[in-house]
Amino acid sequence: MSLYYVQKLLYQINRDEYALNRFQTDFDSFLTEYDLESDEINALRQADIGLLYVMGVNGQILMHFAAMSGYEWNEYLDAMRQGLNEHGPVRAGLYATVWS
């Protein structure tokens, strides 16, 4: 998994209108600039907030992408909960589940 590149991409489209336009109009070409795996690309394409959360995307970055994708606040929170139920614990990043 390339969590760094997923977060970098989301950060850029959240803050840069040109990057957002490219993401929305030329998705496949835009994504070639990032070292992403197929499951990450699919999660971004589908705006699968739950899966992106479980992959480890930071919630502060993810909430802006969710809003841009049409999620209301409560839908965003529900999507993260559903992601945990469907895909298991957070795999990486700040919210990763640590087992002792």
C-alpha positions in Angstrom: 0.0 0.0 0.0 1.2 3.5 -0.8 -0.6 5.5 1.9 1.8 8.4 1.5 0.8 8.9 -2.2 -2.9 8.5 -1.5 -2.7 11.2 1.2 -0.5 13.4 -1.0 -3.0 13.2 -3.9 -6.0 14.0 -1.6 -4.1 16.8 0.0 -3.4 18.3 -3.4 -6.9 18.0 -4.8 -8.3 19.5 -1.5 -6.0 22.5 -1.8 -5.3 23.1 -5.5 -8.1 23.9 -8.0 -6.0 22.8 -11.0 -5.2 19.4 -9.4 -8.9 19.0 -8.5 -9.9 19.8 -12.1 -7.5 17.2 -13.4 -8.7 14.6 -10.9 -12.3 15.3 -12.0 -11.8 15.5 -15.8 -8.7 13.3 -16.5 -8.7 10.9 -13.6 -6.5 8.1 -15.2 -3.9 10.5 -16.6 -3.7 12.5 -13.3 -3.2 9.3 -11.2 -0.2 8.3 -13.3 1.7 10.9 -11.3 1.3 8.9 -8.1 2.6 5.5 -7.2 -0.8 3.9 -6.4 -2.0 0.3 -6.2 -5.2 -0.8 -8.0 -7.2 -1.0 -4.8 -6.3 2.6 -3.9 -7.2 3.8 -7.4 -10.6 2.0 -7.2 -11.3 3.5 -3.8 -10.5 7.0 -5.1 -12.5 6.4 -8.2 -15.5 5.3 -6.2 -15.0 7.8 -3.4 -15.1 4.8 -1.0 -14.6 6.8 2.2 -14.8 3.7 4.4 -12.1 1.8 2.5 -9.8 4.8 2.3 -10.2 5.3 6.1 -9.4 1.6 6.7 -6.4 2.0 4.4 -5.1 4.6 6.9 -6.0 8.0 5.2 -5.9 10.7 7.8 -9.4 11.9 8.8 -8.6 15.5 8.4 -7.6 15.0 4.7 -10.4 12.5 4.1 -13.2 14.7 5.4 -12.5 17.3 2.7 -12.5 14.6 0.0 -15.7 13.2 1.4 -17.4 16.7 1.3 -16.1 17.2 -2.3 -17.6 13.9 -3.1 -21.0 14.9 -1.8 -21.0 13.3 1.7 -22.8 15.1 4.4 -21.0 15.1 7.8 -23.1 12.2 9.3 -22.7 10.2 6.0 -19.0 10.7 6.3 -18.9 9.3 9.9 -21.2 6.4 8.9 -19.0 5.6 5.9 -16.0 5.3 8.2 -17.9 3.0 10.6 -19.1 0.9 7.7 -15.5 0.7 6.4 -14.5 -0.8 9.7 -17.3 -3.3 9.7 -16.7 -4.2 6.1 -12.9 -4.2 5.8 -11.7 -4.6 9.3 -9.4 -2.4 11.5 -7.4 0.5 10.2 -4.3 -0.9 8.5 -1.8 1.9 8.6 -1.2 5.5 9.6 -2.3 7.4 12.6 -5.5 5.5 13.3 -4.0 2.0 12.8 -5.1 -0.6 15.3 -2.2 -1.8 17.4 -2.4 -5.3 18.9 -0.3 -6.3 21.9 
